[in-house]
């Protein structure tokens, strides 16, 4: 697990995942696969990306989005976009 996002930022990302995917916070382990484990489909992935971008005022680069598989990957992609990798 990286420590490039603050606890508050991680909580915001988790809030988005809980809202979009209707999962519990306990299911959001760093290694949880967003599609395979949490049940996201391709539209959910787009919705999650848009909500993260809106919440943090950033644009996630397309190449970062393609590499997001797990919850930790999402946090890492956001951290990279924020310049904290």
Secondary structure, 3 states (H helix, E strand, C coil): CCCCCCHHHHHHHHHHHHHHHCCCHHHCCCCCECCCCCCCCHHHHHHHHHHHHHHHCCCCCHHHHHCCCEHHHHHHHHHHHCCCC
